[in-house]
Amino acid sequence: MNDQTNIVTLAFSDQVRLSLVGELEPKVRELHLLFEKVPGFISADVVRHPGNEHMGYTVLLRFENEEARSGGRPTLKS
């Protein structure tokens, strides 16, 4: 079993204009699928903060350890 004390959590936050949310959502799902292939990946969670003009996104990525976090770096297709 993995040692819970070594878990690495990364948090990213950004805002997206509401007019672009429809384009971003498929990329968020694609990114999650890519990270699932990285050895040592535990989970990805997306918190959405709706606003009047923007959607705020906070993405939390969890890895078993620092080595797993720095290993694979998936990229989105443009």
LUMMARLUM-439089 format. One record per residue (C-alpha): residue in one letter; x, y, z; residue number from 1. Coordinates in nm, 4 decimals. Layout:
<pt residuo="A" u="X" v="Y" w="Z" num="NUM"/>
...
% end
This chain:
<pt residuo="M" u="0.0000" v="0.0000" w="0.0000" num="1"/>
<pt residuo="N" u="0.1233" v="0.3496" w="-0.0702" num="2"/>
<pt residuo="D" u="0.2478" v="0.5772" w="0.2072" num="3"/>
<pt residuo="Q" u="-0.0137" v="0.8536" w="0.2401" num="4"/>
<pt residuo="T" u="0.2487" v="1.0951" w="0.3773" num="5"/>
<pt residuo="N" u="0.4182" v="1.1261" w="0.0368" num="6"/>
<pt residuo="I" u="0.1086" v="1.2263" w="-0.1607" num="7"/>
<pt residuo="V" u="0.1611" v="1.5377" w="-0.3723" num="8"/>
<pt residuo="T" u="-0.1336" v="1.7643" w="-0.4527" num="9"/>
<pt residuo="L" u="-0.1151" v="2.0295" w="-0.7238" num="10"/>
<pt residuo="A" u="-0.3766" v="2.3036" w="-0.7502" num="11"/>
<pt residuo="F" u="-0.4362" v="2.5221" w="-1.0549" num="12"/>
<pt residuo="S" u="-0.6888" v="2.8035" w="-1.0715" num="13"/>
<pt residuo="D" u="-0.8017" v="3.0146" w="-1.3634" num="14"/>
<pt residuo="Q" u="-1.1033" v="3.1959" w="-1.5008" num="15"/>
<pt residuo="V" u="-1.2597" v="3.1394" w="-1.8418" num="16"/>
<pt residuo="R" u="-1.5067" v="3.3657" w="-2.0188" num="17"/>
<pt residuo="L" u="-1.8506" v="3.2045" w="-2.0167" num="18"/>
<pt residuo="S" u="-1.8534" v="3.2099" w="-2.3982" num="19"/>
<pt residuo="L" u="-1.5537" v="2.9694" w="-2.3984" num="20"/>
<pt residuo="V" u="-1.6737" v="2.7202" w="-2.1361" num="21"/>
<pt residuo="G" u="-1.8260" v="2.4938" w="-2.4037" num="22"/>
<pt residuo="E" u="-1.4837" v="2.4624" w="-2.5691" num="23"/>
<pt residuo="L" u="-1.3005" v="2.4038" w="-2.2419" num="24"/>
<pt residuo="E" u="-1.5167" v="2.1298" w="-2.0903" num="25"/>
<pt residuo="P" u="-1.4153" v="1.8576" w="-2.3442" num="26"/>
<pt residuo="K" u="-1.0490" v="1.9496" w="-2.2856" num="27"/>
<pt residuo="V" u="-1.0957" v="1.9128" w="-1.9095" num="28"/>
<pt residuo="R" u="-1.2297" v="1.5593" w="-1.9658" num="29"/>
<pt residuo="E" u="-0.9469" v="1.4808" w="-2.2096" num="30"/>
<pt residuo="L" u="-0.6877" v="1.6007" w="-1.9597" num="31"/>
<pt residuo="H" u="-0.8330" v="1.3750" w="-1.6900" num="32"/>
<pt residuo="L" u="-0.8116" v="1.0727" w="-1.9229" num="33"/>
<pt residuo="L" u="-0.4496" v="1.1563" w="-2.0060" num="34"/>
<pt residuo="F" u="-0.3497" v="1.1878" w="-1.6415" num="35"/>
<pt residuo="E" u="-0.5082" v="0.8493" w="-1.5645" num="36"/>
<pt residuo="K" u="-0.2300" v="0.6969" w="-1.7795" num="37"/>
<pt residuo="V" u="0.0502" v="0.8541" w="-1.5724" num="38"/>
<pt residuo="P" u="0.2022" v="0.6036" w="-1.3262" num="39"/>
<pt residuo="G" u="0.1407" v="0.7198" w="-0.9709" num="40"/>
<pt residuo="F" u="-0.1590" v="0.9365" w="-1.0585" num="41"/>
<pt residuo="I" u="-0.4307" v="0.9136" w="-0.7912" num="42"/>
<pt residuo="S" u="-0.7070" v="1.1557" w="-0.8854" num="43"/>
<pt residuo="A" u="-0.8163" v="1.4779" w="-1.0508" num="44"/>
<pt residuo="D" u="-1.0955" v="1.6964" w="-0.9228" num="45"/>
<pt residuo="V" u="-1.2359" v="2.0071" w="-1.0878" num="46"/>
<pt residuo="V" u="-1.4208" v="2.2685" w="-0.8862" num="47"/>
<pt residuo="R" u="-1.6233" v="2.5133" w="-1.0935" num="48"/>
<pt residuo="H" u="-1.7091" v="2.8593" w="-0.9605" num="49"/>
<pt residuo="P" u="-1.9764" v="3.0191" w="-1.1836" num="50"/>
<pt residuo="G" u="-1.9745" v="3.3963" w="-1.2065" num="51"/>
<pt residuo="N" u="-2.1603" v="3.6590" w="-1.4082" num="52"/>
<pt residuo="E" u="-1.9007" v="3.6803" w="-1.6864" num="53"/>
<pt residuo="H" u="-1.6504" v="3.4047" w="-1.6073" num="54"/>
<pt residuo="M" u="-1.6381" v="3.0451" w="-1.4902" num="55"/>
<pt residuo="G" u="-1.3697" v="2.9952" w="-1.2309" num="56"/>
<pt residuo="Y" u="-1.1897" v="2.6606" w="-1.2429" num="57"/>
<pt residuo="T" u="-0.9785" v="2.5061" w="-0.9704" num="58"/>
<pt residuo="V" u="-0.8154" v="2.1765" w="-1.0667" num="59"/>
<pt residuo="L" u="-0.6675" v="1.9500" w="-0.7984" num="60"/>
<pt residuo="L" u="-0.4305" v="1.6748" w="-0.9116" num="61"/>
<pt residuo="R" u="-0.3064" v="1.4105" w="-0.6667" num="62"/>
<pt residuo="F" u="-0.0027" v="1.1868" w="-0.7181" num="63"/>
<pt residuo="E" u="0.1496" v="0.9113" w="-0.5049" num="64"/>
<pt residuo="N" u="0.4758" v="1.1057" w="-0.4643" num="65"/>
<pt residuo="E" u="0.6960" v="1.3779" w="-0.6143" num="66"/>
<pt residuo="E" u="0.8539" v="1.1344" w="-0.8602" num="67"/>
<pt residuo="A" u="0.5121" v="1.0415" w="-1.0011" num="68"/>
<pt residuo="R" u="0.4156" v="1.4085" w="-1.0201" num="69"/>
<pt residuo="S" u="0.7208" v="1.5020" w="-1.2234" num="70"/>
<pt residuo="G" u="0.7120" v="1.1881" w="-1.4422" num="71"/>
<pt residuo="G" u="0.4574" v="1.2111" w="-1.7211" num="72"/>
<pt residuo="R" u="0.3450" v="1.5441" w="-1.8529" num="73"/>
<pt residuo="P" u="0.0400" v="1.4901" w="-2.0726" num="74"/>
<pt residuo="T" u="-0.0520" v="1.7670" w="-2.3132" num="75"/>
<pt residuo="L" u="-0.3830" v="1.8607" w="-2.4688" num="76"/>
<pt residuo="K" u="-0.4305" v="1.8518" w="-2.8440" num="77"/>
<pt residuo="S" u="-0.4827" v="2.1985" w="-2.9861" num="78"/>
% end
